[in-house]
Amino acid sequence: MLDSSVALRFSGHETFPLRLLWLKKAYDAVASGMAEKGTFQEQGAISRFGVGKNMAMSMRYWAVACGVVREMDGKLEATELGHLLFDDHTGLDPYLEDPSTIWLVHNAVCATPEVATSFFYAFNVFAQPAFERQDLVKDLSEIAASRSARATAETIKRDVEVVLRSYAPRTAEIGEDAAEPLLAELGLIRELRTGQFEFVRGPKQSLSQAVFAYALIRYWRRWHADAPTLSVETVAYGVGAPGRIFRLDEESVAFRLATIGDVTGGAIVWTDTAGLRQVARREPLEGIDELRLLERAYGSRLAA
């Protein structure tokens, strides 16, 4: 379930799913140094970003939610992750040509309940593999009511719609508002028929081992910081775990964990003693440079 200490958030995206070039545009707007908080709200934002005012505010929300931009002392600045990915000269994937970036974005949004509560709940807590949108709305409304959260039923309904259209956009839409959402490429949710959806579980061939390891380390730090080991079951089914967020089946998780030492340089290793399948950390999690780890996800592109 959602930890009672975690603040709930059902808004900020202005009802727009994340679009392809928004993260790059947002990064460029703040990359040169601290930018004013109103950069995405002032009148000039419309011409700077080539979108309407509400879309510009949505762009800011998604950039922060994905860890590309952060707010510090009332101003905005690019994060280390933002520079690593989107710098014009040294960035690993400035124009989101590599699926690893999209998987990173998905993990960032779905692993942080305080930033995107409905996304987190849908992928980590919600138990129905096939569902209708109202099922999600009902669950989240009950949670909001139990916390006395300031979120109306209509706000939650719109938020759930953004979750679903981020992964399973309406094919009949036309125009700018129908531009393919960035996360749709992952194929994690599909619409069976009007109003009915299902999560797509499987091995996820486009998910690199380095991005999986990155997500695992961040999960371990947040949810099991003191644990020396994690079982296959925990990584596959735990709230906030890579298996849940990436919708991997258990054997796919086990296969990835069995070779985790190769991509982490032995910092995390597979053990299988007395039938207990698990991974162990050989050094403190804080000592693992997760950004350097990500470079391995883009190795083939950089070498080309």
Residue, then its C-alpha position, 0 to 999 in steps of 0.5 A: m500500500l501507499d505509505s501514510s507518510v507519503a504526500l499524495r499528488f494528483s495534479g501538475h501535468e495540466t492533463f497532458p501526457l509527456r511528449l517526445l521533445w519536452l524533456k530536452k526543451a525543459y533541460d535546455a531552458v535551465a541548462s546554463g544555470m539557475a533559472e527563475k521559477g516562472t520560466f515556464q509560466e511567463q508570457g515568453a514561455i509560449s514562444r520559447f517552447g512553441v506550446g501553449k501556457n498550460m503545456a509549458m507548465s506541464m513540461r516543467y512538471w514532467a521535467v521535475a518528475c523525471g529528475v531532469v530538472r529540480e527546484m532549488d531555493g525558488k529557482l530551477e536548475a538541471t540535475e546531473l541526470g539531466h546533463l548526462l542525458f541531454d547536454d548537446h555535446t556530451g549527453l548520452d541521448p539528447y533527442l531520446e533516440d535510445p529506449s533506455t531513456i524512455w525506460l528511465v523516465h518510466n522508472a522515475v515517474c512510477a517509483t516516486p509516489e510523492v511526485a506522481t501518485s496515480f502512476f506509482y499506484a497503478f504499477n506498484v499497488f493496483a492488483q488487477p491485470a485487466f481493469e477499467r479506468q473507474d477501478l483505478v479512480k475508485d481505489l485512489s479516491e478511497i485513499a485520498a478520502s482516508r487521508s483527507a487529501r485535497a483532491t476532488a473526484e474529478t481531479i483524480k479521474r483526470d489524473v487516471e486518464v493521464v496515466l492511461r493515455s501516457y501508455a495507451p493513447r487514443t488512436a482516433e485523436i488528431g492534431e497536437d494534442a494527439a502527439e504520441p506520448l513518450l511512454a507509449e513506446l514501451g507498450l506497458i498498457r494496452e486498451l483491449r476495447t473502449g474503456q478496458f485496459e490491461f498491463v503487459r507483462g513479459p521480459k521487455q527486450s528493449l530494457s537494458q541490463a544497466v537501466f534495470a540495475y540502476a532501478l534496482i539500486r534506487y529501489w534498494r536504497r529507498w525501500h530496503a536500505d539496511a538489507p544485505t540481500l534481496s530475494v528474487e520474489t522481492v525484486a519481482y513483486g515488492v512495492g516500488a521494485p523493478g519487477r513491478i514497475f517494468r512489468l517483468d515476469e518472475e523468471s525474467v527478473a531471475f535471469r537479469l539478477a543472475t548476471i547483475g554482477d557483470v553490469t555492476g562490476g561485482a558490487i551486487v552479485w547473485t547467490d543461490t544457496a540451498g535453493l534461495r535465489q537472491v542478490a547480495r551487495r558487496e559494498p555500500l549502496e552509497g558507493i555505487d555511482e549510478l550515473r556512471l552505471l547508466e553510461r553502460a546502457y548507451g555503450s553501443r550508441l557511443a561506440a558507433 
